[in-house]
C-alpha cells in the first residue's frame, strides 16, 4: 500500500486547507474575500479601522483586548512567539483545545516594507458563503459558514516578537466535542507534525502505557514503528469519523451494509458501503453496472469508487461506493466480493470500467460470467493525452468514434481501423496497439448481443464519468466524503421520485394521437423511455425504405431495411407472425432493450398495432419496481420462500423495506401501511392463539 499524505496541504506545517470559497493571497496564506475581512489594508500599508474597531496604532506595551469568555486563554495571551508559523500553531493549539478549526486572514505591513505588522486568524466558520442560506439543518454542519466573530490578532514589535493584542473567544455555533477534535481541519497539520511524539502515536491508534509508546504487532524497531505509523496515517484521525458515520447509518437503515478490509497489521485500509435502497435498486436494475476507479481524492491520495447503473427512467442510480487506499488486485477482488455479498451474490450481465488492467484481472476472477466492457468515455479521456495533435482532427475523431460505436460488423471495424492507422501513420503508436488488443471489450460491433442499457450514449456518459470530481476537489474528511456520496444518491432518488410521480399523473403526449402502437408504448413505458421509442418509431415509419424477401413459410417474413440519409447500410429483419418472434441484424433490442426502427417498420407493414409482449423489457416500464420482491409471482421463488427460513426472511425483509421506502414522506401512505401492518399482526395473533398447528415443526 502506498503511503498516504496527511490531509493538510503539503507546503508546510503552517498551511491550512482552504474552503471552496477561500482564495490564497500572494503570501501563500489562505484568506477570505475582501468583503468578509474585518481588517482592511490600505495601499500605503497602513491598517484602517476594521470591523472590530482595533486600529493597532499604539506600539507600546498594553493589555490584550479580550471579548468573550476567558476560559483557556491564559497561555495564548501570555505566550510570545517569533514567527508567523509559530503564531499560527499557537492559535491552532488553542482552537484544538477549545473545539474549533481556524482560518488564516490577511496581514498588514510596516510602511514601505514587506515585514508583517499585524496578522489575523479567524474561526473557520467566519463569514458567509455566497448564496448559502443558514438553516437549523445546516448551521452546525462543519462545511457551513455561520458568520462567527471569533478571532485573534497578533502584533509584531520591532524585536520580532509576536503577541496577541485582540482576542474574540465566543462562537455562535457548537464546538467539537473532545472525541471529535482530532477531526478538525486545522488540527490535522498539527497531528502530522508530531510524528515522533507520544501524542502522534495516540492519534495513530497506538496504545501508550507508562508513558512509553507500544510498538504495533510485527514491529521490531523504532524505524518500523515510524514506517507503520505513516502507513496507518490512512487519515487515522478520519477513520473513526468514517466508522462512526457508517455505524450511525446502519442503525438508521435496517438494510444498510458496510465492510472494511484490514491489512496484515490489522489496520483498516479499504471501505465499501451501500444503503438499503441501493439493494432494492440493484434487484430491479442489476443488468448493468458502471465501476469508475479513476476518481482520486487529491488531498489524501485515496480513490473514491462508485458502483452505479441506470434506472427505468434512464437516470443514474447508486448501487454502492468504496474508498480505497490499496489499488492491488487483492483489494479489488475483496471489493467486488463484498459488493456481490451485499447484493445477494447476484452477478450483473455487463460491467463497464476504465482501462485499468488491475481492475480487469479482478473482474475476471470475481465476475467470470459477466461481460466486461471498457467505457467509451474513458477511452476518449485517455485519447486526449495519448494522441496529441490528432485530437483536433475532425477526420480522425470521426473514424475513431466509428471504430468504437459506429461499425455494424467486425469486418467493417477492421476495415475502418486499418484505414485510420494507415491514413494517419499510426503504425508505431503503442497506446493504439494496446487498445486494439482489447477491442473485444470496447468495440460495439463485437458486443452486439450484450445488454448495455444505453449507458454509452448521452446523457449518461458525462454524468457517470464526472459524478465525484467535485467530491475529490473540495472535501477532505472521509466522513464528509461518505456524506457527500449519500447526498448525491438522495439527489438522484429525488429525481427518480419526480419522474415516478409524473408517470403516475398522466401518460406522455403521443406525437401521433391515434397510433395504437404509440398509445400502447405510452401506457407501459416511462416518459423518458417512451420518447426514445417514439423517435425510433418515427424513424422507422417515416424514414425507412424496405424490401420484402421471399420465404418458404407463410408465417415468416424477412425484410431488408435501409434508413434514408444514413448511407447504404442494410439491416435484415425477421418476423414470425405465429410466434411473434422478431429480430434485427442491428441488435438494438439485445443491447438496449427497445425495438429498433427497422423492427417497428416491419410491425407496421404487417399491421401489428401492439408491441409484442416478449419485447417489452420490464426494466423500462412504469411497473419496473412492482412485485419484484413478491415471490408469489414465480412458483419456484415462492416455494423456496416457504421451504427455507433464510430465503423467507430475506424476501419478507426486502418486500417490507420496499413498501416502507415508498410510503416515506407521505402521511396518507404511512397511515395506510401502518393500518395494514396492525391488521396483519391481529391475524397472526389469531392464528397463534388457535394452538400449535401453526408452530414450526422443529419446536418441541
N, C-alpha and C positions, 0 to 999 in steps of 0.2 A: 504494500500500500504506500503510495507516495505521501510524503509529509504534507500536512495541511497548514497553510498560513493562518495566523490569527486573523480575526475579523477586522481588526484595526488596519488603517492604511499603513503600507509598508515603508512610508517615507521616514518614519522615526517614531520614537516613543511619544513624542508630544503632538501627534496629529490625531484628529478626530474625524470619524466618518461623517460627511455631510448628509443632510436630508435631501430629498429630491428638489426642494425649493431653496437650497442654500448654494451660494456661489463662493468660489475661492478667490481671495484677492491676491495681489501680486506677491505678497509675502509668504504665500503658502498657507495662510490662516483660512479658516472657514468662517464666513461672515454672512449675516442676514442681509437682505436688501436694504438700501439706504433708508427707505420709508419706515423700516422697523427698528432702526438703530436709535438707542436713547442718547448716543453721543455723536455729534456731527463734527467732522474735521474740516476746517477751512483750508483754502488753498495756501495760506501762509503757514500752515502747521499749527495755528492756534486752535484750541478747542473751545467751541461755543457752548453756552449753557445747554445741557441736554434735558431729556425728559425727567431725569431725577434731580435736576437743579443743582448739581455739583460742578462748579466751574474749574476747580482744581488749580486756581492761580497761586494760592499760598504755598510756597515751598518750605515753610518752616515745619517743625515737628508739631503734630496735633493729633488728638484722639480720633480714631476712625469713626465715621458716622455709621451707626447700626440701626437699621429699620427692621422691626420684627423680633422674633424670638432669638435669644442669645444662647440657646442650648447648643452645645458642641462647637461654639465659635471661638473659644479661647485660644486654641492653638493657631487657628487661622489668623486671628487678629494680632497675635504677638510674634508670629513667625516672620523672619526676614530671609529672603532668598535672593539669588544673584543672577538669575537668568529667566528668560521667558519660559523655557521648558520647565524650570523648577516651579515657577508660579502656576503654570498650567497643571502640573502634577499635584501641587498643594491643594488647588481647588477641586481637582479630580478626587483626591483622597477625602476631602470634606464631603463632596457630593456622594461618594460611595458610602460613607458612614451614615449620611442622612437619608439616602434612598432616592437620589435623582441623578440624571445624566446631564452633562454640561455641553455648552457650545461656545466656540471662540467668537469674540466680537472683534471690532476694529480697534485700532490704536491711534493715539495722537503722538506727534513727534516734537522734539525740541526744535525751535525755529531754525530753519536753514540746514537741518541735518536729517539723517535717517535713523537717529537714535531715539528709541521709544521713550516717551514721557509718561503716558498712561496706557493701560491695557484693560479692556473689559472682557469678562466671561459671563455667560448667561446660563440659566436653566435651559435645557434642550426644548422645553415647551414654550419658550419666549416667542412672542409674535403670533401671527395667524397665517395659515396657509391661504394663498389666494384662491377664492372660490369655495373654500371649505366652510361649512356651517357647523357650529358647535351644537351638539345634542347630548342628552343624557346618555345615549348609547355609545357615543364615541369620545366623550370628554376625557375618560381615563385610559383611552387607547394609547399605547406607547408611541404611535406614529402621528398622533393628533396634537397640533399646537393649541394652547389654551390662553395665549397672551399672558403667560406667567411673568411676574415682575422680578422674581428672584435673580440676583446678580452679585458680582463682586467687581471692584475696580482697584487695580494696583497702580501705585505711582512709583516711578523710578527717580531716585535723587542723584545728585552729582557723583556720588560714590558707587553708583551701580546697584544700590540696594532696592529691592522690590518689596514694598509694604502695602498692606491693604488700607485704603483710605475711605472706602464705602462698601457696605455690605447690606443687601436686602435678603433676609433669610426666610421670609414667609412665602409659601407656594399656594397657588389657587387650585391645586389638583392633588390627588392621592400620591403619596410617596411609596416607593417599592418596599415591600416587607423584607426583613433580614434574609430570608431564604431565597429572595428573588434578586438581591442586589448584585450578585455576580453576573446577572444577565444585562445589566445596564451597559449602554454602548460605550461611554467614556471609561467605564471600569475595565473594559477588555484590554485596552492597551496597557493598563497597569498590571493586569494578570500576566500578559505576555512578557512584560519587562521584569518579572520576578522569577524567572525560570530556575534560578539557583537557590531560591529561598524555601523555607518550610511552608510558607503561605502558598507558593506556587504548587507545591505537592498537594496541598489540600484542595486547591482549585482543580487540579488534575485528577482528583479522585483517590489519592493515596491516603492511607491511614497514618497518623502520627501518634506514637506512643512514647511517653517520657521525653518529649521534645526532639526526638530524632526521627527523621523520615524513614519509613519502612519500604524497602525495595519491593516492587511487584514480583509476582511469581515468575521464575525463569530468569531474573536479572542477577548478574554475578558481580557487577561493579557499578561505581558511580557513573561511569561513561554510559553503560547500558541504561541506567536509570534516566539520564538526560535524554537519550535517544527515545526511550519508551515514552517519556513524558511528552516529547514532541509528537510522537505518533498519537498519543492519547489526546493531544490537543485537537482532535477532530471536534474542535469547538466544544471542549468538555464542559465549558461553562454554559453551552447551549443545549447539551444533550438532555440534562434534567428537565429543562423547559419543554423540549420536544416530547419527551416521555410523558411528562405531566399533561401536556395537551392531548396526546393520544389516549391516555387513560381517562381523561375527562370525557372525550368524545365517545369512548367505549361505554362509559357509564350512562351517557345520554342516549345512545343508539344501540339497541339490543343486538343488531346485526353488524355492528362495526367490527372490522378486522384489522389488526396490525401485527407486524412481525419485525424482528430485528435480527441481524446476523452478527455474531461475535467473531472476533479474530482469535488467533491462537492464544493470546494472553487473556482471553475472556472479556475483552473490551468491545463495546458497541461500535459497529462501523457502518452498516447499511440498514436502511429502514424502508419498509413498504406499508402502506395503509390504503384502505378503501372503506367507504361507509356502506350502510345497508342499502341505500338507494342505488348505489353503483352495482351491487349484486343483482338487484331487480332489473336494472337496465341491461346488464350483461346477459341475463336469462333471456331477454327479448331480442337483443341485437348482437349476439356474440359471434356472428359470422365473420366480421371484420374487426381487427384490432390494429391501431397505429401506435407504434412504440418509437418515441423520439429520444435518443440518448445524446443529443448534441447541445443541450442547454447547460451551460456552465455557470455556476454561481461564482462570479469573479472574485468576490471578497473572501471566499472560503475554499476555493479550489475543489469544490464538490460538483456533482451533477444532479440536476433535478429531472427525473424521468417520468413523464406521464404515460399512462395507458388510456387511449381514447378511441372512440368509434363514432358511428353516425346513427341517429335515431330515425323514427318513422317520418319525421319532418325534414330529413336530410340536414339535420343540425348536428353539431359536435356534442358528444356526450362523454362523461368521465367514467372510467372503469377503475381507476386507482392511480396512485403516484408513489414514487420512490425517491429517496435521497441517498446517493451512493458516494462513498469515499474511495471505494476499490473498484476498478474497471477491469478486473480479471475475468476470465471465462467462468471461474468458480463463483464469482459474485453474481454474474448474470444468470448462471444456472440456478443459484439459490433464489434469485428474484423471480424468475419465471416459474419455478416450482411453488414458491409462496403464492404467486398470483393464481396459479391453477388451483392450489389447495383452497384458496379463499373463494373460488368460483365453482366449487364442487367438481373439480377436475374435468371441466367441460372445455375442450380444445376449440379454438377458433378455426374457421375454414381458411382464412388468409391473415397474415400478419405483415404489416408494412414497417420497414425500418430505414435507417440511413445506411451508408456504405461500410459501416464498422464490421470488420471481419471477425472480431471477438464476439460481437453480438450474434453474428451469423452462425458461428460454431455452437454457441449456447442454444440457439433455436433448433439446430439440427439434433441436439441431444434431448431437449425437453419437448419440442413440438415436431416429432418425426413425421406426422401425417398432415401437418399444416403447411399450406403453400406460403413460402417465404418470398416476399416481394420487396424490392428496393424502390422507395417512393421517388417519383419523378422530380418533385420539388427539391429533394436532397441532391439529386444528380445535377440539376440546374444550378443549385447553390455552389456545388463544388466546381462546376464548369467555369464560373466567373474567375476563380483563382488559377485554374489549371490550363485554360485555353487562351488567356491573354487577349490579344487584339482580335481574335476570331469572334469574341463576344459581340462586337459591333457590326459584324457582317450579317445582314438580313438573309442572304442566301444560305450561309452556313447554319444560322439558327433555324431556318425553315426546314432544312434537311435533317438537322439534329433532332428537332421536335418530331418530325415524321418518323424517324427511326424509333423513337420512344413510344409513340401512341398513334401514329398515322398510317401504319402499314397494315394491309389486310391479310398478309400471309408471310410465312418465313422467307419465301423466295423473294418477295418484294422488299422485305427488310434487308436481306443480304445484298440485294442489288443496290439499294439506297445507301447502305453503309459503305459499300465498296466505292461507289461513286463519290461520296463525301470525302473519304480518305484520299482518293486519287486526286480529286479536283483541288483540294486544299493542301496536298503534300504532307499528310499527317502519318505517314507510314512509321515514323520513329517516335511518335508521341506515346510515352509509356502509360500515361493515365488512360488514354483511349484504348490501349491494348488490354489493360486490366479490366476496363469497363466491358469490353467486348466479350471477355471470358465469362463475365457474369450476366450475359444477355438474357439468359433464361429467367432471371429474377426481375428484369425491368422492362423488357420488350413486350408491349401489349399483344403483338401478333403471335407471340409464343405462349400467351396465357389467356386464350380466348374462351376457355371453359372454366375459368376460375372467378368466383364471385368477388367483386371488389367494392360494391356499394357506391360506385361513382366517386370515391374519395380522391381520385387522381384529377378531378376536374373542379373548376370553380363552382362554389366559393369555398370548398373545403380546404384546399391545399394551403392557402395563406394562413387561415386561422389555426390549422393544426401545426404548422411548422413554426409559428411565432407566438404561441399562446403564453409561453413562460419567459419571453425575453424581458418583459418589464420586471418580473419577479427577480430574475438574475441580476438586473442592473440596480435595483433600488433597495432590495431587502437584504438584511444581513443575519438576522436571527433565524435559526432553524424553525422555531415555533412560529415565527411570523411568516415564514415561507409556507408552512403547513396551513396556517390560517388563510393565506392568500390563495393557495390551491383550492381549499374548500370554498372560499368565496367565489372563485371562478366557476366551480361546479354549480353553486347555487345560482349564479347569474345565468348559466346555460339552462338550468332547470326552470327558471322563471320564464325564459323564452319558450321553452317546451310547453309549459302550462298555458301561456298565452295562445300558442298555436292550437293546443288541445281545445281550449275554450272557443276559439274561432271556428274550429271544425264542428263543434257541437252546436253552435248557434245557427249556422246555415251552410249549405253546400257551396262550393265555389261557382262563380258565374261561368257558364259554358259559352264559348265564343260562337258556337252554332247551337242555338237553343233547342232545336228539335232533333238533334242527333242522339239516337238511342245509345250508341256505344260511349259517347262522351258523357251522357247523363248517368250511365252505369259507372263509368270511371269516377265521376264527381261524387257518386254515392259511397263508393268503397275507399277511395284513396284520400289521403290527407291533402290539404290545399296545395302544398309545395309539390308533392309528387304528381298531383293531378295536372299542374301546369307543365311539368316535364312530359307527361303522357299526351297532353293536348298538343304540344309543339310537334311531337313525333307523329301524331295523327294527321295534323295539317300537312306536314312534310310528305307523309305517305300518300294521302289522298289528293293533294294539290300539286305536288312537285315530283311525282314518281311515275316513270314510264314502265310498262310491264309487257312481258311476252309469256303467254302460257304454253308450256311444253306438253306434248302428248304423253299419257300414262296408260299402262295396261289396266289398272284398277280404276273403276268409275268413281270410287270414293276418295281416291288420291289425286291431288293436284300439285303441279310443280310450276313455279313461275321464275322468270328471270327479271329482276328489278334493277332499274337504273335511276339514280337520283339526278334530277336536272341541275345543271350548274356545278356538278361535282365530278367532272371528268367522265371517263368511260368505265368506272368501277361497276361491276355487275355482281349483285347478290342473288343467291338462289334460295327460294322459299319453298318448303314442302308443307302441305296441309292435307290431313286426313279427316274427312268430314264425319266418318263413322266413330272415330275415337277422339276427335278434336285435338289430335296431336299436331303441333306446329313447330317448325324450326326454320332458322335463317342462318346463312353462312356468315353473317356479320357477328353473330353470337352475343348480341346485346342483352338478351334475356338471361343468358348464362352469367354474364359479368355484372349486370346492373339490376336484374330482376324486373325489368319492364320490357314490354313488347316494342320492337323497333318499328320504324316507318314502313319497312318492307313487309313485315308480318301483318301490320294493320291494314296495309293496302290489299293484301291477299284476303283478309277477312271481309273487307268492304266489297271486293269483287264478287265474293260468294254470298253477299247479303247477310252476313253474320253480324247481328246487332248487339251482342254482348261479349264481354271479354271471357274467353273460356276459363272455367274455374281453376284449372291447373296452372294458369298463367297469371293468377293474382297472388303475388307474394305477400304473405300476411304482414311481414315486417314493414311494408309501405302503407298499410291500411290504417284507418281510424281506430280499428279494433286491435291494433298490434299488441297492446298490453292486456287485453281482456282474456281471461281464462287461462293465462299462461301457467298459473300455479294451482289450478284446479284439476287434479288427476282424473276426475270423473269423465273428462272428455276423451281420455285414452284408456282403454281397458287394461292394458299392460301396466301403465303407471298407477292406475287405481288399485290393481291387485297387489303391486309392490307396496303401495302405501298402506294397505290394510294388513299385509303379512309381516312387514318389517318395522320394528319400533323406531329405528333411526330414520328410515325413509318417511314414516308417518310424521315424526316430529319436524323433519326438515321441510316437508311440503306445507304443513299447517303453519309453521312459523313464517315462511315466505309469503304464503297466501294472506295471513293476517297482517303482516307488515305492509304488504301492498295496499290493502284496504285502509290501513291507518294513514299511510302517507297520502292517499287520495283524498282523505277527509280533512287533512290538516288545513287550517286557515279558514274553514267554512263551518260555521256553528251548526247549521241545519244538518250537514252531513255527519258531523261529530255526534250530535244527539241521536241521529238515526242509527249510527253504528253502535253507540253505547246501548241503545234500547235493544238492538238485535243481540248483542253480547249478553245482556241481562236475561233476555228470553232464552238464549241457548243455555245459560247457566241453570235456569229453572228446569229446563228439560233434562239436563244431566242429573240434577239432584233428584228429580222424579224417578229416573231410571235407576240410579244408585240406591234409592230408597226401596225399590222393589225386591231387593235381595241380592244374592251373589251371582245370579245368572249373567250379569254384565261385568263381573270382575274378571281380570286377566286369568288365563288358565294356569299361570305359574304361581298365583297367590295361594298359599296353603298355610 
